[in-house]
Amino acid sequence: MQIGDLVRYVDPATRKIPSTPMPLVLLGVVMDMKIKMTMASNNTDMVHAYVLWNNTARQAHWIPTDYLEVLG
């Protein structure tokens, strides 16, 4: 994954079960990447991507890269 990639949000809980697709599809573009601390994994450092979502509000969020899948 690198800056400029088209990505979609993928919930790791449903990624492993192919018969249970995630009901919500979010597409976005990676604008920046950095290592940040996350509480989800016992306060460890993880690579996060700053994603500009392709929605009407043009929201952007820092998301752990484990939750993103590169398209194309």
Beta strands, then each sheet from edge to edge (+ up, - down):
strand 1: 6-9
strand 2: 27-38
strand 3: 44-53
strand 4: 60-64
strand 5: 68-70
sheet 1: 4+ 3- 2+ 1- 5+
end
